[in-house]
Amino acid sequence: MSTRSTRSDSLGSLAIVAFVVSAAALGFTFLYAPTERIEGDIQRMLYLHVPAAFTMYVSYAIVFFASVMYLFRRESRWDELAASSAEVGTVFATMMIITGPIWAKPVWGTYWMWDARLTSAFVLWLIFIGYLMLRSYGGHAEQVARYCAVLAIIGFADIPIIHYSVRWWRTLHPDAKILTEGSPGQGLQVSMLITFAVAFAAAFVTFAVLLQLRLRLERQQRRLDALQREITRPSPVVLGGTN
């Protein structure tokens, strides 16, 4: 069995796991987790919004690491990883941006407030939207890769601001309920924590599948671009003739 076939089989198996765990997460969210006493059913958005946010953190951390490695080593494999993880991470960031206001409206009475966490999260989303636009703009490949690497490093610096903003400033956004200091998940029922764990696993396995698919597509696209450049390269003109 070839290496490519083995990789396809493993990716297919992982995709099946992602589907099963995601289906389980939906079942746990709507059938197992209890209805929150104050917020009601809208609190179930927790099991989508928070895993999306932390998956975004992981994906952008990969972009940051790969970007630093590319700047030091100038190896295309690191730029491929950065580009792929940035695109998948932005999917989860968009999910976070969309689900937040849906959850906020019934609880806060408004879809959006320009408090520290929401604003810093929106800024991060804009930075990586700009990152993807810079990628699609084209130009000299190595130059674009360098610019994107620098932009990704700048964008990653916003993540600690997002995470700790509720402690550093007075914000409307609530403090962490899951990853708390001292006693993780303090104040949540065991059934809520179990549901959150399943939802978290679903988000991460889905991210792993999407990242591998996007990375494979990125590598194939670069090989195709290189082949097209080779085909369209003008042939050298031979001067002179036969005697």
C-alpha positions, -999 to 999 in steps of 0.1 A, spaced: 0 0 0 14 34 -10 20 62 15 -6 84 -3 -32 56 1 -23 52 38 -27 89 44 -60 90 26 -73 61 47 -62 77 79 -78 110 69 -110 92 60 -111 75 94 -105 108 111 -133 123 92 -156 96 103 -145 102 139 -152 139 135 -187 132 122 -195 108 150 -182 131 177 -199 161 162 -232 142 161 -226 132 197 -219 168 207 -252 179 192 -270 151 211 -254 160 244 -261 197 238 -298 194 232 -307 162 250 -283 157 279 -272 191 291 -297 207 315 -314 240 307 -295 268 325 -316 283 353 -311 320 344 -303 322 307 -325 293 296 -320 274 264 -299 301 247 -271 291 272 -266 260 250 -247 283 227 -219 279 251 -212 245 236 -206 260 202 -192 294 209 -165 286 234 -150 255 216 -149 276 184 -130 303 203 -104 280 217 -100 261 185 -93 295 169 -66 300 195 -50 267 186 -52 273 149 -37 308 151 -10 295 175 0 270 147 0 300 122 23 319 146 47 290 151 48 282 114 53 318 105 83 322 129 98 290 115 93 302 79 111 335 87 140 317 102 143 288 77 126 300 45 112 265 39 79 264 19 65 237 41 61 261 70 44 287 48 20 260 35 11 251 71 7 287 81 -16 295 51 -37 264 57 -41 268 94 -49 305 90 -78 297 66 -93 270 88 -88 291 119 -107 320 104 -136 296 98 -137 290 136 -131 327 143 -161 336 121 -182 310 139 -172 327 172 -181 361 159 -215 349 147 -225 328 177 -215 355 202 -241 381 192 -268 354 189 -261 344 225 -258 380 236 -291 394 224 -314 375 248 -290 379 277 -276 415 273 -305 430 253 -282 438 224 -262 420 197 -230 439 202 -212 461 226 -178 476 220 -162 463 252 -127 451 254 -131 414 246 -156 418 218 -135 446 202 -102 428 205 -117 396 191 -132 416 162 -98 432 155 -82 397 154 -108 385 129 -101 416 107 -63 410 109 -66 374 96 -92 384 70 -65 408 58 -40 380 60 -62 358 37 -67 388 13 -30 393 11 -26 357 3 -51 359 -25 -37 391 -39 -7 373 -54 26 388 -63 60 373 -57 55 342 -37 84 346 -12 75 383 -6 39 375 1 49 347 24 72 371 44 45 398 47 19 372 58 43 358 84 49 392 99 12 400 99 4 366 115 29 373 143 13 407 149 -21 392 149 -12 365 174 -1 392 199 -39 400 202 -48 366 216 -36 372 252 -55 406 251 -87 388 241 -83 360 267 -74 383 297 -94 413 287 -122 404 311 -97 405 340 -78 436 329 -108 458 321 -144 462 331 -163 444 303 -198 432 297 -185 398 287 -186 373 315 -154 358 329 -143 323 320 -166 295 333 -146 265 321 -109 272 323 -109 290 357 -80 293 381 -80 268 410 -110 247 401 -117 243 363 -154 244 356 -163 257 390 -200 264 393 -211 242 364 -229 209 367 -212 177 358 -235 171 329 -226 206 315 -189 198 319 -193 165 301 -212 181 273 -186 208 270 -158 182 268 -176 164 240 -182 196 221 -146 206 226 -134 172 212 -158 176 182 -143 211 174 -107 199 177 -112 167 156 -131 187 130 -103 212 129 -77 184 125 -96 171 95 -101 205 79 -64 214 84 -52 182 67 -76 187 38 -66 223 34 -29 215 37 -32 189 10 -50 213 -12 -24 240 -6 5 217 -16 -13 205 -47 -21 240 -57 16 250 -54 27 221 -74 2 230 -101 14 267 -101 50 255 -104 40 233 -133 21 261 -151 51 284 -147 73 258 -162 50 253 -192 45 290 -199 82 298 -195 95 311 -229 119 288 -246 154 301 -252 159 314 -287 187 297 -305 206 321 -329 224 310 -360 218 282 -384 233 250 -398 263 252 -421 
